[in-house]
Amino acid sequence: MPDGAGDLGIVLHSHMPYVEGYGTYPFGEEWLFDAVIHSHLPVLDVARDITLTVTPVLADQLEAEGVPERLREFLVQHRLDAAVKDVETCDSGFSEAASAGRDRYARSLDLLDSHDGSPLEAFAAAAGSGRVELMASTATHAVLPMLASDRGIDLQVGTGIASHRRRFGWTGGFWLPECAYEPGLEEKLARHGVEWFCTDQSAFESGDEALVPVGTEAGPVAFTIDWPAVSWLWDMQGYPSWPGYLDFHSLSMNGVRIFRIDGGPYDREAAHQRAREQAGEFLSAAAKRLEEFRERSGSTGLMVFACDCELLGHWWAEGPVWLEAVLEGAAAHGIRLTTLGPAAAERRAGIRPEVEAAPIRPNGLRASTWGERKDFRTWDSPAVADLASGARRLELAVNRAVASGIGRDRAERAARELLAVQSSDWAFIDGRRQAGDYAFERSVDHAAAAFEAIDSGADAPIQPRVRSLAPDLDLASLLVP
C-alpha cells in the first residue's frame, strides 16, 4: 500500500476575451485590467506546484503596445487613488475596511512594478522559475467541437500553440476552452503535438473515477476534473459565500469594495482567517477522498481541481489567501502537489518513483463541457443560435476565400476577424444578458470586418484594433487543398 493520501493537481485557467481597445467602463478593457490587478498578479505571487493556462488571447492583449502603461495608469488613478480617497473620507466605522482596500491596490502596484509593469512577464517569470507549469490553449478560446471544419480547428489550435511556444516554450499541455470535448478530438490535438489535456466528464462519471486519468488511443492523456472537489468552491453555498467575505457588487462612493457580503464593514483579518480555515477544510476533504481511493484500489489517485483563475482574487477577494494556505498545508495532509505534465508522464509509465500510481483507464470519453448541465447549450441553443450559426457560416466562407487565393493581407485580416468571432465568451455573455448588447455587437462587427476583407476586391489593411490579436497567426491549415 503506497504512503500518503494521494496527488493533487491544481489547474487555474487564466483567460480574458479580447477587450483591449474595445471600450472601457462598464464593458471593455477595464475587465482585463481588473483581472490582472485582482487575480493574476496576486495568484502568481503565491503560486507554486500548480498548472496555469495563459490563453493566447489573454497574452495577446498583455503584449499589445501601450497596454502596460494604460494598465498602470488605471491601477493608480482609478483604483489606488480611489481607495486612498476612501481612507480620507469614509465614516470611522469603515476606516479599517478602507485601509484594506488601499493596501490591496498598493500591493498589486508593487507586484506590477516588480515585473517592470508587464503582467505577461509575471507569468513568464513564474514558469521560468519552475514554480508553475503553463499550458497552451486555442487562439481565441473557441469551443472546438462547435467549429465547422477541421481547417478551423487546425487554425485555432495551431495558432494557439505557436503563440504559447514563442512566449513561454511548451510542455505539451493543452486547455480545452470550456472543457469542451467530443469523441475524436484527441486525434486532432495529437497531430499538433498535444500530450495531455483537461476535460469535464462529471456527467458520466461516478464515485472516484475522476481520480484516474484517461488514456486515449491517439496518445494524449485526458485529465478529467474532479467535480465533487471543484463544487466545494464553485457552488452557491461554496467557500466564497461566507457572509464575512468582501462583497463583489457593493461599492463605496469612490467605487471601492469595502463592504462584507452581509453588508457590514469589511474585516480583512477575520476574512483572511476564515479563508485559511477553509483551506484546511478543503485539504481534509481532499485527503479523505484520496485515502478512500487508495484503500479501495491500492494505488495513488490524482485529484485534478480546476477553476477560473479570475475566481481567486477578482470574484472572491480572499481566494489568493485560500490558495496560499492550500499550497502550504498540502504536505501535512499527506497530499503531494503536482503539475499535470509530470503527472501525465508518470501515469503513462504506470508508476512514479515514490509510489505505485493508478493505471490510466481506457478511453470512454463522451461529448461534454463544464458549462450548464455539462452540455453545449450555453454556446449552441435557441438563445444564441444566431451567433453560433453565424460563426460557422463565416468559418466556411473564410475557408473558401483563403483557399481561392485572395491575397495574404486580405486572408490574414479575414482570419483574424474569424478568430475573434469564434471566442466562446460572446455567446456566454450574450446568453446571460450580462453586458447589454456588447457581446452581440462585438461578434457582428468582427464578422462584418471579415466579409469586408473577403469581398473588398483589393488588399484591405488589418484594422488597428485587431493588430495585436493572434500575432502568431498560422494560415497553413487554410491553404491545404
Secondary structure, 3 states (H helix, E strand, C coil): CCCCCEEEEEEEEECCCCCCCCCCCCCCHHHHHHHHHHHHHHHHHHCCCEEEEECHHHHHHHHCCCHHHHHHHHHHHHHHHHHHHHHHHCCHHHHHHHHHHHHHHHHHHHHHHHCCCCHHHHHHHHHHCCCEEEEEECCCCECHHHCCCHHHHHHHHHHHHHHHHHHHCCCCEEECHHHCECCCHHHHHHCCCCCEEEECCCCCCCCCHHHCCEECCCCCEEEECCHHHHHHHCCCCCHHHCCCCECCCCCCCCCCCCEECCCCECCHHHHHHHHHHHHHHHHHHHHHHHHHHHHHHCCECEEEEEEEHHHECCCECCHHHHHHHHHHHCHHHCEEECCHHHHHHHHHHCECCCCEECCCEECCCCCECCCHHHCCCCCCCHHHHHHHHHHHHHHHHHHHHHHHCCCHHHHHHHHHHHHHHCEHHHHHHHHCCCCCCHHHHHHHHHHHHHHHHHHCCCCCCCCHHHCCCCCCCCCHHHHCC
